[in-house]
Amino acid sequence: MTRKLLLINPAQFPDNPKLNLAGAIRLPQSSLAYLAALTPQNWNVTILDENLAPLGSPEADLVGITAYTCNAPRGYEISDKYRTKGIKTVIGGVHASVVPEEAKQYADSVVVGEAESVWETLIKDLENNNLQKLYRGDRISLENLVKPDRSLLSKQYRLLSVETSRGCPNNCEFCSTQALYGRTYRQRPVDEVLDELETLRGRFFFFSDDNILGYGKEAEERAIELFRGMVERKLNKRWGAYIGIDFANNPDVLKHARKAGCLGVFIGFESINEEALHDMHKARNLKIGVGNYRDVVKRIHDHGIGIFGSFVLGNDGDYKDVFRKTSKFIMDSKIDIVQLSALTPYPGTRLYERLRKEGRLLRTNYPEDWRYYDFTEVVFQPKNMSPNDLAEGIATMYKHTTSTWPSLKRAFRSALETKNVFGSALAFAGNRGSYSYWMRKYNTTNFYHESI
């Protein structure tokens, strides 16, 4: 008998589709495509992303939901909707992995950790009417990893994503990656990654690893092997990736990344305040040194690669002048695209525990208030300013760096710096998208008031 499986990525704003898509280049949730590939053939699988289109009320025999913290409340709503119909639900992802006791209240089953290792067991248990309340996934080997079933993904995605590694040995105070993937850095064999890249539709994709470069000389050599392989196989793709600031250290890595089609990289500069970097435990950034950030940008630009720079504001070492100083650095350094985030204490992080113990969390009506934990809302009391100061400071930074004229100016300079006109056009679109998203959030929320 054929059964129906729905795999769902919930929206953060189910009643505001424009806000779900504002400023976003949506990447598919690769975990859902992996689970689809592992599901037995007697199941008819559908993958739905509520950020792209309303869910409607499709029928199912099992509903699987993945969620980050900010869309977990919506994930719980969807789960409750199906459970009232007598349909079993399972929730996984990073949020459920760090607060499984909460997630258990809203689903028939919760998967903690990497679901691939337990998915086939979970399906068999369901078929035998023996679904367990909790499954703990192992951190799997990435050799011979099943290829994700991308045939089920919506054609609305502008980019597809490819994973080459999992885990992060860094120990940043604000990051919850380790809760899901651990500190051990695991890598897929290069040939297997190349085989998968050959199957991708379209010319553009994104490496979704937390850091595709990895850590140390051996990892750099692997990255070069991957980039060379992309050239040798004549993949003719254009791509971006999350990468560490030490990407700029090795000219050979830069050279081969560009030859392989790298258009741009996302780098967490995080702060131009070394005290804040110390608080974050951002060891690699401190090793490079804030004083060398401009040189990092120049070396990457010299190889024709654009930079999407991320900055986190509201750290304990930040005062009100941080907004002006960081804006000036962004413009002077010629970073191509910028993401400005309010420091966000995600559950499962040391930052969350510290601010909780200090009584500085402002949004604690869980699970409803998890929707505010999205890098744009201020959910804690900053040390040296008010919540409103922090929100207004970031909004002002976006105006100074990503409104129309600054975005045009930066796109022109990007074209000059990287000799990449297409990349500079993407930079302009990215900056305007970031501006649009932040302004929509800033102008529609009621949170930024001193009374909070």
Buried (B, 14 or more C-beta within 10 A) or exposed (E): EEBBBBBBBBBBBBEEBEBBBBBBBBBBBBBBBBBBBBBEEEBEBEBBBBBBEEBEEEEBBBBBBBBBBBBBBBBBEBBEBBBEEEBBBBBBBBBBBBBBEBBBEBBBBBBBBBBBBBBEEBBEBBBEEEBBEEBEBEBBEBEEBEEBBBEBBEEEBEBBBBBBBBBBEBEBBBBBBBBBBBEEBBBBBBEBBBEBBEEBEEEBBBBBBBBBBBBEEEBBBBBBBBBBBBEEEEBEBBBBBBBBBBBBBBEEBBBBBBBBBBBBBBBBBBBBBBEBBBBBBBEBBBEBEBEBBBEBBEBBBBBBBBBBBBBBBBBBBBEBEBBEEBBEBBBEBBBBBBBBBBBBBBBBBBBBEBBBEEEBBBBEEBBEBBBBBBBBBBBBBBEBBBBBBBBBBBBEBBBBBBBEEBBEEBBEBBBEBBEBEEBBEBBBBBBBBBBBBBBBBBEEBEBBEEEB
